[in-house]
Amino acid sequence: VKFIRKRIESAFSVITQRFPAHIHAVTSHGFELKVFLFILAYYGIEKTML
């Protein structure tokens, strides 16, 4: 359980470091969409690099 938690925390840390300093969104739905797409793109890039 500790190993899984460490892995999740490490992945979240890397993702948040790569986030832009500012995400411009007019609505909360737009913000959620941008965050979701950013994470999706991050994992897509990581999988192609492996």
C-alpha positions in Angstrom: 0.0 0.0 0.0 2.8 2.4 0.9 4.5 1.7 -2.5 1.3 2.5 -4.4 0.8 5.7 -2.5 4.4 6.8 -3.2 4.0 6.1 -6.9 0.7 8.1 -7.1 2.2 11.0 -5.1 5.3 11.0 -7.4 3.2 11.0 -10.6 1.0 13.8 -9.3 4.1 15.8 -8.3 5.6 15.5 -11.8 2.3 16.4 -13.4 1.8 19.5 -11.2 5.4 20.7 -11.9 4.7 20.6 -15.6 1.4 22.5 -15.4 1.5 26.1 -16.7 1.7 28.8 -14.1 -1.7 30.1 -15.2 -4.7 28.3 -16.8 -7.0 30.7 -18.5 -10.6 29.4 -18.4 -13.8 31.4 -18.3 -16.0 28.7 -16.7 -15.4 25.9 -14.3 -16.2 23.4 -17.0 -13.6 24.9 -19.2 -11.0 24.7 -16.4 -11.9 21.0 -15.8 -11.6 20.3 -19.5 -8.2 22.0 -19.8 -6.8 20.1 -16.8 -8.2 16.8 -18.1 -6.7 17.3 -21.5 -3.4 18.4 -20.1 -3.2 15.2 -18.0 -4.3 13.1 -21.0 -1.6 14.7 -23.2 1.0 14.1 -20.5 0.2 10.4 -20.2 0.1 10.1 -24.0 3.6 11.6 -24.3 4.9 9.4 -21.4 3.6 6.2 -23.1 5.1 7.1 -26.4 8.5 7.7 -24.8 8.6 4.2 -23.2 
